[in-house]
Amino acid sequence: MSYRSKSQALCVAASLALLTIAPASAFAAPAMQEQRSQAGDVRPNAERVQPGRLQNREQQGRRRQQAAAAPAAPSPEEVLAEAQGILTANSVRCQPTEAKLLGVTAEQQKFFEVACANDFGFMLVTTDPVTIVDCYENDTTQARQKAANPEVVLGPKCSLPANANYDTVIANMAREAAVPCAVNEYALIGRKGENFVYEVGCEGVEGYRINRKAGGGWEVDSCLTLASANVTCNYTTKDEQIATVKTWFAGSDAAACDIADVRFMGSNPNGGFYEAKCNGTDGLIARLNNEHVVQQVYPCAEAAQIGGGCKLTDGAPQGSNVPAQD
């Protein structure tokens, strides 16, 4: 996403927190209609009899002139058009459905909130360059800041009802990425290049990490694959991983294994290799194709040369620690 003016979410959230925003109603501020007397009471204009009444009237006149000269508040259509222009100019993926002008900074920089059809909403500030942060990123960053320091003063948050759409947006992303499960948990993990990485958890089966590729499409990593690189998924349990592999083994020579533990070993052009520890029987290594269909099964007793052999089964012959190969 080329619109980003900050490379880290914390920097963006901090920049929003530091902004001093005047409310949008300041575009048409009403003239003050009452004035405190020297005694501290408040009286309507017509009842003022204290000295300096002429001066008070002159001040009120100037305020009315200033109010009359203030620009009128833009219409909702004008706000939406301006926000859409900012998004388009900065190559942001968003089809705006609603926009709200939240206010202006002391430097006359405008602060918008925008809702997008089927995507996260955004907050925009017309700094140079433009500060743009999506609502989910902002909420995630603020939650982490609050957890680290309960006394922290947080910046503004998205408030349009349409921007409370995180479940729908993540579910749509998972479908686009061809994640083969119903998402029940999710989190923003970080960045890969200019794109966000999300973890999604699934009901009863293993989850995934997904992110948009720079050239389009999605990069998808299963939590079982990530575990081989010592990456832990927060929303996937070992039981869910075992349940997933059992569905892959069903109907194959590996189906007889009552899986007690499983690990991803690696892959080569012939497919991916998975070791399974089996309750009551010897373990095995299975080679699966990209569609997770079992292609070949190796008993641990005969698999010493497959990726260094079985590691989960006690007493299995060990070979050299070489990449998994057929």
N, C-alpha and C positions, 0 to 999 in steps of 0.2 A: 504494500500500500504506500504509494509515493507521497501521500499527503502528510505523513508524520513529520512534525516539526521537533519532536523530542524522541530520543532513541530508547528511553526507559520509561515505563509506566509511572514509576515513583516521581520522576522529574516532571511529568505532565501533571500528575495530581498535585504536586507541590506548587506548580505554577498557577493552577486554578485556585488553590487555597490562599495564595498571596494576593489575588486580585481583589481590589476594593470595588465592589459593584454598586452603582446607584440603581435603584429600581427603575423599571421601564416607565413608570408613571411620571417620572421626572420630565418627560417630554412635554407635559402640559401641567405644570405645577400650579395650583390655585393660589390666588393672592391671599395673604393673611388677613383675616376679618376681625381679629380681636387683638388688643394690646394690653399688657399688664400695666397697672398704675404703680406709682411709687410705693403704695402701701402693699402691693402684692396681689390685689384682687383683680378680677377680670370682668370688664363691663362691655356691653355692646357699644359700637361706635357712637350711636346717637346719644348715649348717656355720658360721654367723656367730658369732664369739665376741668380736668387738671391742667396746670400750666404746660405749655408746649403742644397744645392741641393742634395748632396750625402745622407745626413740624411733623406731628404724627400723620396728619392728612396728606402732607407732601410725600412722606415715606410710603404710605399706602398707595398713592397715585403711581409712584415709581414702580412698586411691586406689580400693580395691575398692568402697567406698560410692559414690564419684563415678561409677565405671563402671556400677554397678547402676542409678544414677539417670539415666544418659544415655539419650536416646530411642533406640529400636531403629531400625535402618536400614529405610527404607520398602521395600516389595516392588516388583518390576518393574512390576506392575500399578498400584500407587499412584503410582509415578514417571511412568508414561505418562499416567495420568489427570490428574495435576497439570500436566504439560507441555501436554497438550491444552487444559486450561482456560485457560492463559496465552495460547496461540495463538488460541483462539476469542475471548477477551476483547479481543484486539488485532487482530482481523479479518485474520489471516494465512491465506493460501491454503495449507493443508497438511492432508493426511489422515495423521495420525501412525501409524506402524507400529512404532516402537521409540523408547524414550527412555532416557537414562542420566543419573543425577545425578552430576555430576563433583565436586561439593564445595560448600562454603559460604565466603563471605567473612567477614572479621572482623566485619562489620556484620550477619551472619546472612542475607545475600542468597544465594539458591540459584542454582547454575550448572548448567544442563541442556544436553545435546545431544539433538537430536530428528531422527529420520529420517522422511521423508514419502514416501508412495506417489506415484511419477511426478513428483516435484518435488525441488528442492534441499532438503537438510536445513538445520537452523538450530541456532545456539547462543543460549540464553536466559539472561539474568541478571535476577533479580527486583529490579532497582533501581527507582527511582521518577523518571521513568517506566521501564517495562521496556526493557532493552537487548536487541534482537533483531537478529541478523545472519545472513544465509544463508551456508552453508559455501563456496559458490563465490566469493561476494563477499569473504569473509575470506581465502581462499587467494590470490585475485587481488591484494588489497591487500598482503598479506604478501610476495608475490613482487616487487611493485613497490618496497616498502620495502627488501627485501634487495638488489635491483638498485641502488638509490640509495645504500645504505649497508650494506656486507657485515657490519659490526660491530653492526648494530641488534639489540636484544633483542626477539624476536617473542613475541606472545601465544599462547594456546592455539589448536589447530586441531581440526577435526572428525576423529574417529577411528573412528566406527562404519562397518563395511564397507559397509552400505547407502548411506552418504553419499558413496561414491566412484562416483557415478552420473552424472557430468557429461555424458558423451557421450549417454546415453539421454535425459536431460532436455532438452538443447539440440536433439536430433533431434526430440523431441516438440514443442517450441516451434516449430521450423521448419515442421513439418507443420501445426500449428494456424494458423500465419501464411500457409499456402499458398505457401511458398517452393518453386519448381519445380526442385529439385535435391537431390542427396544431399550432406549436410553432411559435410565432412572436416576443417574447422578452425573454431575459434570463439574469441571473447574477449568479456569484459565491457568495454564502451567507456566507459560513464558513465551519466548519468541524464537523463531528459526528464520534468520534473515529479517525480512520486513514483515513476516506473517506471524500471527498468533498461533500458538500450539494449545490445543484443548485436550484434556482427558475426559473420556466418557465411560461411565460404568453401566453395566447391563444386568438385567434381572436374571440371576442364576447361571450366567456364563461369563467368560472373561471379557474385559473391556479393552479400550484402544486409546491411543493418542492420534489425533488428526490435525493436520494443518494444510492450508492451501499452498499448492506449488506456485512458484513465481510465474511459470508459463501457463497456468491454468490446471484444473483438476486438483486432486487431493493426494497427499501422502498419508498413509495409514500404517501404524505399527501396533501389532497386538501386544498386550501386556506380557504374554508368555515370551514373545520374542525379545521385548525390552528387558525382561528379567535376566536374560543371558548376558546383557551388558551392565548388570548390576543397577538397573533402573527399576524403582519400585512404583507400581501404580497404587494410588490411594483407594480406588474404588473397585478393585478386583481381589478376590480371595483365592487361596490355593484350591479350595473346594470348587470354586467356579472354573478355574483353569482345568482341573481334573474332569469336571462335567463336560467341558468343551471338547477335550481330547477324546473322551468316551464316545461322543457323537461322531468324531472323525474315524475312530476305530471300528465302529459298528459295521457288521457285515464283512469284515476282512479277517485275515489270519491273526490280527492283533486283538480281535474282539474278546477272546477268552481271558485277557488280562484284566483282573480286578484292580484298577489303578489305585495305588496308594500315594504316589508322587509322580511328577512329570517335569521334564525340563526340555527347553529348546536347545539344540546343540549347535546349529549352524545350517548353512545351505550351500549348495553348489548348483550348476546348471541342471542336475538331475532332480533337484527338489530340496525340501527341508527335512532335517533329521530331528526326531524327538525320542528321548529316552523315557521309558515308563518303568517304574518300580511296581511290581505286581504282588498283591496279597496272596500268599500261599504257593506261589510258583516263581520260577525264575523270571527276571526282568527281560526287557527287550528294547531294541532300537527299531523304530519304524521310519521309512522314507515315504514322504507324502508329496504329491505334486502341488502346484499353486492353488488348486481347488480343494486342497486338504483331503484328497483321496489317497488311501494307502496303496503304495506301489510295491513295497517290499518290506519284509520283516526279518530282523536279525536277532536271534536269541543272544543274551549277554555273553553266554559261554563261547560264542563264535564271533563276537563283535569287537575284539580287542583293537582292530585296526580301523574301526569306524570312529573317527573323531576322538581317539584315545580310549575308547571303550566305555562301558557303563560305569557311572559314578554313584548312582543312587542305590544299586544293588550290592549288598555286602558280599565280598568274596569273588566278584566278577573279575575275569582276567583284564589286566590293564595293558594298554599299548602305548605307543608314543603319543604325545599330545599334539596331534596334527589335525587340520581342519577335517570336518566330516566329509567322507567321500564314499562313493559306491564301490 
